[in-house]
Amino acid sequence: MGGLAKSMPWTSALFLVGAVAICGLPPLNGFVSEYLIYLGIFNGVNGGNGAAVPVMALAAPALAMVGALAVACFVKVCGITFLGTARNSETTSIHEAGWPMRLPMIALASLCAVIGLFPQLAAGLLQPAVSNWLPVPAINGQMLFSAAPLGWITALGMVLLAAGAFMAFSLLRKPRTSRHARAVTWGCGYLRPTPRMQYSSSSFAEMIVKLFRGVLHPHMKNPEVTGAVPAKTRFSSHVPETVLELAIIPLFVAADRKFNHIRKLQHGQLPLYILYIFVTLCLLLTWAV
């Protein structure tokens, strides 16, 4: 795709709100949830004992790494899908979704903003679940409101919103001394840029793939360039699904190979199926007695 922000401004803006929320960035609800998780981990490490403490100590950097990877993932998704120029001619007919499809996205984005700015509202809904899971703090009078400084989160969100509003106001009030001409996205100095020169999802994630090469096991087919006038060649890369392609599928293939001889029992002859049932009933009766 690419360049969808020009033809779908509402969808791109609301998708960006959801991406910021799921990455755990302020001032949206993802930041509140991750903050509570971090707070629980730190309190558990400081006041806990036993074998679970080292595990909780490792949980904090693991959660931070997951958050960083989430940011990289959604920056790639937003950039590849909504920014740049269209990568094929089919995107010229794309238009913004109607209001029946926009309203649910607006409602979800509004909830992300409300929970992020006023987490006290969500804390009241979470308190009964926390009390049922761990009733001791509730008996001692320690509620979720006092366990986490939710008021400071509201203040931080308001400061960020004020700063963003001030920057937007300053840009809008800036006098325009020249006319703005419409043109394609800047092609880094190329006179005839094409959509093929844009970053693809593979090139966008190349640095992260190289960083986790030992886990992801990427497959690359490098072109052979020989001679003064090399022939036309092609480069391709593929990052397999580590869990699916390297663990689950080989496991099921091996199980299928091991149990392949059992398929001979399924031959479609009804008398033998009745015999299987009879033998199974006899074995169950023998085991029960």
N, C-alpha and C positions, 0 to 999 in steps of 0.2 A: 504494500500500500504506500504510505508516505504522503505527507502534505494534507492530511485530513483535517487539520486545524482550520484551514481556510474555508472548507465547505461544511464542517461540523463544529462550529465554535462552542456550542453548548456542551456537546458530548465530550470534546477534548478538555474543556475546563473542569467539568465534573469528574472525568476520569483522572485528571491531575489531582483533584481533591482526594479522591479515593486512594490514589497512589501515595500521596503524602501521608495519609492516615495509616495505611497498612505498613509503611516503612517506619512508623513510630516517631514521627517528627512533630514538634509542637507547631501550632497550638491545637492539634486535633486529637481524637480519642485514642489513637494508637500510642501516642506518647504517654497518656495517663495509664494505660494498661501495662506498658513496659516499665514505667516508673514503679508501679505497685509490685511488679515481679522483682525488679532489682531491689526494692526496699525489703521485700520478704527474704530474698537471698542474703542480703547483708545482715539483717537482723538474725537470721538463722546461723550465719557464720559466727557472729559476735557472741550470741547467747547460747549456742548449741554445743553439744559434745557428742562424741561417738563417731562411728564410721561414716555418717551422712555428711559431716562437716566438709571433708575434702571434696565430696561430690558437689555440694552447694557452692564451694569456692570455684570449682571449674565451670559451674553453670553460668556465672556472670560473664566471663570472656566468651563462652560459647554463644550466649545470647547476643553479645555485642557483635560477634562475627556474623551471625545470622542477620542481624539488622543491617550491617554494612553490605552484605550480599543482596539483601532485599532492595536497598537503595540503588545499587548498581543494576539490578534486574529491571526495576521500574523506570530508571532513567533511560535504559535501553529501549524499553517498550514505548515510552512516551516519545522519545526521539525518533525511533524508526517509524512509528505509526502515524504520528500527528505532525511532525516537523519535516523540513525539507520539501522536496517536490515529489509529485506522483511518479511511481515506478512503472506504471502501465496505463494504457489509454482507457481502461474500464473505470478508473476512478473519476473520470470527468463527469459521469452521470450521478455521482454520489451527492446526496443532499442531507440536510439536518433531519433528525427524527422528529416525528410529530409530538405534540404536547402529551398525549397519553403515554408515550415512552419516556419523555423528558421528566415528567412529574415524579415517577418513582426514583429516578436518579437524583433529582433535587431533594427529595425527602431524605434519602440515605446520606447525601452530602451534608444536609442540615443537621442530621443526628450526629454525624462525625464532629461537626463544629460545636454543637451544643454540649456534647459530652466532653469534648476537649477543653472548652472554656469554662464549663460549670460541672466539674466532676462530682460535686456534692449531690447532684441529682441522681447520678448513677450509683453513688455510694449507698444511698438509701435503699435502692433496689437490691444491692449486693449484700447488705448487712444480714438479712435473714439466712441467706445461704452460708455466709461465713459463720454465723452463730450455730447453725446446724452441723457444720463441718468441725468446728472447734469451739465448743460452748464455753470453755474456761475463760478466755478473754472477755466474753460477753458478761459472764458472771462477775468478773472482777471490775467491770465497768469500762473496759477499754474497747471502744467502738472503732469502726473503720474511719470515722471522721477524725478521731484524735490520733490514730496510728500513722496517718499520712498527712503531710501539710498540703491539703487540697486547696486551701486559700491561696497559697503561693503559686500554684499552677494557674489559677484564674488570673492572678496579677501578671504572671509572665505572659500568658496568652493575650491579655489586653495590651501589654506593652508592645508585643510583636504586631498586633493588629494596628495599633496607633502608628508604629514605625512604617508599616506597609502603606497605610492610608496617607501618611505624610509624603512618602516617596512618590506614590501615584499622583497626589495633588500637585507636587512640584513638577512632575513631568508634564501633566496636563496644562499647567499654567505657564510652561516655558514658551516664550514667543517663537513662532515659526517664521523665520525670515526667508525661507525658500520653499518652493513647491516640491512635493514628494512625487517622484516618478515610480510607477509600478514596474517591477522587473522580477526575473526569476531569482531564486536563492543564489547568493554569491558562490561562484564555483572556484574559489581559491586562485583566481587569476587566469583560469582557462578561458579562452575566447569562446569556445563552443562546449559548455558543460552539458553533460547528459545525466539522466537519472542513474546510470550505471556507475558514475563516479561517486555517488553517495555511499555513506557507511551502510553496510548491511548488518544484520543481527550478528553474523559470525565475526565480522571485523570489529564490531563494537565490543564484543565479549572476548576478543583475542587475548587481552592482557590477563583477564581473570582465568581463562582457560589455561594459559601458560603457567599461571601461578599454582593452579591445582591440577597440573598435568598428571601427577602421580595417582590421583584419584579418578579423574575423568577419562583418562586414556583416549585422547583425541586421535582420530584417523585422518591423515593428511596425504594427499597425492600431489607431490611437487612436480611441476613441469620440467622437462628436460630441454634446456636451451643450448643448442650447439650450432656452430658455424657462424659465418659472418652475417648471413641472412637466415635466421632461424625460422622454422616452419611454425604454423599456427598450433598452439598448444592450449592446455586448459589446467587450471588449478582447482582442486576441490578439497573440502574438509568436512568432517562429520564428527560430532561429539556424541557418543552413544549415551543412552540413558543408563547410568551406572548401575542402579539397582535393578532395573528391568532387564537390560540386555546382558549384563555381566553377572547377575545373580539369579533372578527369578526364572528367566527363559532357560539358561543352562540347567538349572535344577529340574525343571519340568521335562526338559528333553532327556535328561539322564533317567528320571523316573519313568518316562514313557518307554525308554529303551529297556529298562530292567523289567517292567511289567508287561512288555509286549506279548510274551508267551501266554499270559492269562486271557488274552482276547480269543484264544481258541475255544474257551468255554462258551462264548457267545456265538452260536452257530445257527440259531433260528429254529431249532427242533423243539417243539412243545413238549413231547414226552420226557426229554432230558431235563428241561426246565422244571417239570413237575418232580422229577427225581431229585434235583438239587433242593427243592423245597422240602421234600420228604426227609432227605438226609440231614438238612439243617434242623428240622423239627426234632428228629431223633437225638441229635447232638445236644440241643437245648434241653430236652427232657432229661437226658442223662446227666447233664451238668447241674440241673436243678435238683435232681434226686441226690 
